[in-house]
Amino acid sequence: MSMEQPAVRRPTTELDARYSSALNPRPGAAEVTATEWAEARRRVAAAEIFWVVTVRPGGGPHVTPVIAAWHDDVLYFSTGPGEQKARNLAHDAHCALLTGTNSLTDGFDLVVEGVAAPVGDPAVLEEMIAAYEAKYGAHITSAEGTFHGIGDAMRSGDAVLFAVTPVTAYGFGRDEGVYSHTRWSF
Protein backbone atom coordinates (compact mmCIF):
# COMPACT_ATOMS: atom_id res chain seq x y z
CA MET A 1 0.00 0.00 0.00
CA SER A 2 1.53 3.33 -0.99
CA MET A 3 0.88 6.57 0.80
CA GLU A 4 -0.37 9.44 -1.31
CA GLN A 5 1.84 12.51 -1.40
CA PRO A 6 0.03 15.71 -0.43
CA ALA A 7 -0.82 18.02 -3.30
CA VAL A 8 1.79 20.72 -3.77
CA ARG A 9 0.31 24.19 -3.58
CA ARG A 10 1.05 26.04 -6.80
CA PRO A 11 0.98 29.78 -6.35
CA THR A 12 0.85 32.33 -9.09
CA THR A 13 4.38 33.53 -9.82
CA GLU A 14 5.23 37.02 -10.95
CA LEU A 15 8.49 38.88 -11.60
CA ASP A 16 8.27 42.44 -10.33
CA ALA A 17 10.39 44.27 -12.90
CA ARG A 18 10.24 47.50 -10.89
CA TYR A 19 12.64 45.98 -8.39
CA SER A 20 14.57 43.67 -10.70
CA SER A 21 17.57 44.22 -12.93
CA ALA A 22 15.28 43.94 -15.94
CA LEU A 23 15.08 47.75 -15.80
CA ASN A 24 18.83 48.30 -15.47
CA PRO A 25 21.04 47.96 -18.56
CA ARG A 26 23.76 45.70 -17.15
CA PRO A 27 25.08 42.34 -18.38
CA GLY A 28 22.57 39.58 -17.66
CA ALA A 29 19.73 41.94 -16.78
CA ALA A 30 17.70 41.24 -19.90
CA GLU A 31 17.50 37.53 -18.98
CA VAL A 32 16.10 38.06 -15.46
CA THR A 33 13.07 35.87 -14.89
CA ALA A 34 10.85 35.00 -11.97
CA THR A 35 12.15 32.27 -9.68
CA GLU A 36 10.02 29.14 -9.78
CA TRP A 37 8.21 28.25 -6.56
CA ALA A 38 9.85 24.81 -6.54
CA GLU A 39 13.25 26.50 -6.20
CA ALA A 40 11.96 28.81 -3.46
CA ARG A 41 10.49 25.82 -1.59
CA ARG A 42 13.84 24.03 -1.82
CA ARG A 43 15.58 27.08 -0.34
CA VAL A 44 13.01 27.47 2.45
CA ALA A 45 13.41 23.80 3.36
CA ALA A 46 17.22 24.09 3.44
CA ALA A 47 17.43 27.34 5.42
CA GLU A 48 18.53 26.91 9.03
CA ILE A 49 17.82 30.32 10.57
CA PHE A 50 14.73 32.47 10.02
CA TRP A 51 13.71 35.82 11.42
CA VAL A 52 10.09 35.86 12.55
CA VAL A 53 8.25 39.17 12.50
CA THR A 54 5.16 39.52 14.68
CA VAL A 55 3.02 42.51 15.62
CA ARG A 56 2.99 43.80 19.19
CA PRO A 57 -0.44 44.68 20.67
CA GLY A 58 0.44 48.37 20.29
CA GLY A 59 1.11 47.88 16.56
CA GLY A 60 4.91 47.85 16.58
CA PRO A 61 6.98 45.04 15.07
CA HIS A 62 8.84 42.39 17.04
CA VAL A 63 11.65 40.57 15.21
CA THR A 64 13.63 37.60 16.51
CA PRO A 65 15.56 34.63 15.07
CA VAL A 66 14.07 31.12 15.18
CA ILE A 67 14.73 27.70 13.73
CA ALA A 68 11.99 26.40 11.45
CA ALA A 69 11.08 23.38 9.34
CA TRP A 70 9.16 23.21 6.05
CA HIS A 71 6.74 20.29 5.83
CA ASP A 72 3.76 19.65 3.52
CA ASP A 73 3.77 23.26 2.22
CA VAL A 74 3.70 24.76 5.72
CA LEU A 75 6.51 26.47 7.64
CA TYR A 76 6.70 25.52 11.34
CA PHE A 77 8.50 27.24 14.20
CA SER A 78 8.22 27.09 17.96
CA THR A 79 8.52 29.39 20.95
CA GLY A 80 7.75 29.41 24.63
CA PRO A 81 4.12 30.23 25.45
CA GLY A 82 5.13 33.28 27.49
CA GLU A 83 7.66 34.68 25.00
CA GLN A 84 6.91 37.97 23.25
CA LYS A 85 6.29 36.38 19.84
CA ALA A 86 3.74 33.93 21.33
CA ARG A 87 1.97 36.76 23.13
CA ASN A 88 1.97 38.81 19.93
CA LEU A 89 0.54 35.92 17.90
CA ALA A 90 -2.24 35.45 20.46
CA HIS A 91 -3.21 39.07 19.76
CA ASP A 92 -2.61 39.08 15.97
CA ALA A 93 -1.68 35.84 14.20
CA HIS A 94 -0.29 37.56 11.09
CA CYS A 95 3.46 37.12 10.78
CA ALA A 96 6.35 36.83 8.36
CA LEU A 97 9.38 34.55 8.38
CA LEU A 98 12.50 35.74 6.56
CA THR A 99 15.71 33.98 5.61
CA GLY A 100 18.60 34.63 3.28
CA THR A 101 22.06 36.10 3.09
CA ASN A 102 23.63 39.44 3.84
CA SER A 103 25.66 39.90 0.66
CA LEU A 104 24.91 42.84 -1.63
CA THR A 105 25.75 41.07 -4.88
CA ASP A 106 25.09 37.34 -4.34
CA GLY A 107 22.44 35.27 -2.62
CA PHE A 108 18.72 34.80 -2.36
CA ASP A 109 16.43 36.16 0.36
CA LEU A 110 12.96 34.79 1.06
CA VAL A 111 9.98 36.24 2.91
CA VAL A 112 7.01 34.00 3.76
CA GLU A 113 3.90 35.83 4.98
CA GLY A 114 0.96 34.07 6.56
CA VAL A 115 -1.11 33.47 9.65
CA ALA A 116 0.42 31.44 12.48
CA ALA A 117 -1.78 28.76 14.03
CA PRO A 118 -0.76 26.74 17.10
CA VAL A 119 -0.49 23.03 16.35
CA GLY A 120 -2.73 20.92 18.57
CA ASP A 121 -2.83 17.66 16.63
CA PRO A 122 -0.47 15.17 18.36
CA ALA A 123 0.23 13.35 15.08
CA VAL A 124 1.33 16.57 13.35
CA LEU A 125 3.36 17.50 16.41
CA GLU A 126 5.22 14.16 16.26
CA GLU A 127 5.81 14.57 12.50
CA MET A 128 7.29 18.00 13.10
CA ILE A 129 9.49 16.86 15.98
CA ALA A 130 10.87 14.20 13.63
CA ALA A 131 11.30 16.83 10.88
CA TYR A 132 13.21 19.12 13.29
CA GLU A 133 15.43 16.22 14.36
CA ALA A 134 16.14 15.24 10.74
CA LYS A 135 16.91 18.81 9.72
CA TYR A 136 18.92 20.03 12.70
CA GLY A 137 20.46 16.70 13.78
CA ALA A 138 22.71 16.86 16.84
CA HIS A 139 21.57 20.40 17.63
CA ILE A 140 18.35 18.73 18.79
CA THR A 141 19.20 15.06 19.34
CA SER A 142 22.47 15.40 21.31
CA ALA A 143 22.38 16.16 25.03
CA GLU A 144 24.93 18.90 24.25
CA GLY A 145 22.80 20.29 21.41
CA THR A 146 21.67 23.91 21.50
CA PHE A 147 18.01 22.92 21.16
CA HIS A 148 18.12 19.55 22.93
CA GLY A 149 14.79 18.77 24.56
CA ILE A 150 12.71 20.88 22.17
CA GLY A 151 10.62 17.84 21.21
CA ASP A 152 9.74 17.11 24.83
CA ALA A 153 9.03 20.82 25.39
CA MET A 154 6.58 20.76 22.47
CA ARG A 155 4.89 17.63 23.80
CA SER A 156 4.49 19.09 27.30
CA GLY A 157 3.37 22.55 26.15
CA ASP A 158 6.54 24.27 27.40
CA ALA A 159 7.07 25.22 23.73
CA VAL A 160 4.27 26.02 21.29
CA LEU A 161 4.62 24.82 17.71
CA PHE A 162 3.14 27.24 15.18
CA ALA A 163 2.17 26.42 11.58
CA VAL A 164 2.40 29.21 9.01
CA THR A 165 0.71 28.44 5.69
CA PRO A 166 2.00 30.92 3.13
CA VAL A 167 -0.41 33.56 1.84
CA THR A 168 2.23 35.55 -0.04
CA ALA A 169 5.95 34.95 -0.43
CA TYR A 170 8.72 37.03 -1.94
CA GLY A 171 12.11 36.11 -3.32
CA PHE A 172 14.94 38.59 -3.78
CA GLY A 173 17.76 37.20 -5.89
CA ARG A 174 21.23 38.63 -6.41
CA ASP A 175 23.47 36.93 -8.94
CA GLU A 176 26.72 38.87 -9.31
CA GLY A 177 24.78 42.12 -9.13
CA VAL A 178 21.85 41.01 -11.32
CA TYR A 179 18.74 41.37 -9.17
CA SER A 180 15.34 39.69 -9.28
CA HIS A 181 12.19 40.19 -7.24
CA THR A 182 9.60 37.41 -7.42
CA ARG A 183 6.19 37.37 -5.74
CA TRP A 184 4.22 34.18 -5.16
CA SER A 185 0.52 34.55 -4.30
CA PHE A 186 -1.39 31.57 -2.90
Beta strands, then each sheet from edge to edge (+ up, - down):
strand 1: 12-15
strand 2: 50-55
strand 3: 61-66
strand 4: 68-71
strand 5: 74-79
strand 6: 94-99
strand 7: 106-118
strand 8: 160-175
strand 9: 178-185
sheet 1: 1+ 9- 8+ 5- 4+
sheet 2: 1+ 9- 8+ 7- 6+ 2- 3+
end
